[in-house]
Amino acid sequence: MAKLEKTLLGDIEHIALTIQQGILKGSISATLEDSSRFYGTDGSRCIVMVFERYSWLGGNRLSLGVTLFSQSGGPVMLSAIASGGSQALFVKFNTFGEEAFLSKLEEILSYM
């Protein structure tokens, strides 16, 4: 499992759309599996997106969960966790695909 956490500035919906478009354009096999949006009465907002793609190197599918949270227009907190990518039964030894999935997200965020 690989994890990325960042604080971003900007509109949470714009950030979510930029991430979604970047991930989907970044891999022919990438899909947005599902997403959820929550709106608090205090102005807080939370967006959860789960992406999946095929890892050619690992020969399996990987998932990337992205959570964005903002309170009343403040900074947007991002937590992204990639999972999958191992073929072993008990020991996880191949995490290249997970790290590559997160690297793609980091590249997308570097342009924001």
C-alpha positions in Angstrom: 0.0 0.0 0.0 1.2 3.5 -0.8 -0.1 6.7 0.6 0.0 10.4 -0.3 -1.3 13.3 1.9 -1.3 16.9 0.9 -2.9 20.2 1.6 -4.0 22.1 -1.5 -5.4 25.5 -2.2 -8.4 26.0 -4.6 -11.9 25.0 -5.1 -12.6 21.4 -4.0 -14.8 20.6 -7.1 -12.2 21.9 -9.5 -9.5 19.9 -7.8 -11.6 16.7 -7.9 -12.4 17.3 -11.6 -8.7 17.9 -12.4 -7.7 14.7 -10.6 -10.4 12.7 -12.3 -9.5 13.9 -15.8 -5.8 13.4 -15.2 -6.1 9.9 -13.9 -8.5 8.8 -16.7 -6.3 10.3 -19.4 -3.1 8.9 -17.8 -3.8 5.3 -18.4 -5.8 3.5 -21.1 -7.2 1.0 -18.5 -8.0 3.6 -15.8 -11.6 3.9 -14.7 -13.5 5.8 -12.1 -15.2 3.0 -10.2 -17.4 5.2 -8.0 -17.5 8.5 -6.1 -19.4 10.1 -3.3 -19.9 13.7 -2.2 -20.9 14.9 1.3 -21.9 18.4 2.2 -22.0 19.5 5.8 -24.4 22.2 7.1 -21.3 24.1 8.4 -19.9 24.5 4.8 -17.6 21.5 5.0 -17.3 19.3 1.9 -15.9 15.8 1.3 -15.4 14.1 -2.0 -14.3 10.4 -2.2 -13.3 8.8 -5.5 -12.1 5.3 -6.2 -10.1 4.6 -9.4 -8.9 1.4 -10.8 -6.3 0.5 -13.5 -4.5 -2.5 -14.8 -0.8 -2.8 -13.9 1.2 -4.3 -16.8 4.2 -4.8 -14.6 2.3 -6.7 -11.9 -0.2 -8.3 -14.2 -3.2 -7.3 -12.0 -5.5 -4.4 -11.2 -4.8 -1.6 -8.7 -7.1 0.7 -6.9 -6.5 4.3 -5.9 -8.8 5.9 -3.3 -8.8 9.7 -3.2 -10.4 11.7 -0.4 -10.7 15.4 -0.5 -12.0 17.4 2.5 -12.5 21.2 2.9 -14.1 23.3 5.7 -16.0 26.5 4.7 -13.8 27.2 1.7 -10.5 26.7 3.5 -7.6 24.6 2.2 -8.4 21.2 0.7 -6.9 18.2 2.5 -6.1 15.3 0.2 -5.5 11.7 1.2 -4.8 9.1 -1.5 -4.2 5.4 -0.9 -3.2 3.0 -3.6 -3.7 -0.7 -3.1 -3.2 -4.0 -5.0 -0.3 -4.8 -7.2 1.0 -7.8 -5.3 0.9 -11.4 -6.4 2.2 -13.0 -3.3 -0.1 -14.9 -0.9 1.3 -13.8 2.5 4.1 -11.3 1.8 3.6 -8.2 -0.3 6.7 -7.8 -2.4 5.7 -6.0 -5.6 4.5 -2.5 -4.9 5.8 -0.9 -8.1 2.3 -0.5 -9.6 0.9 1.2 -6.5 3.8 3.7 -6.4 3.4 4.4 -10.1 -0.4 5.1 -9.6 0.4 7.5 -6.8 3.2 9.1 -8.9 0.7 9.8 -11.6 -1.5 11.6 -9.0 1.5 13.6 -7.8 2.3 14.7 -11.3 -1.3 15.9 -11.8 -1.1 17.8 -8.5 2.2 19.4 -9.5 0.4 21.4 -12.2 -2.2 22.8 -9.8 
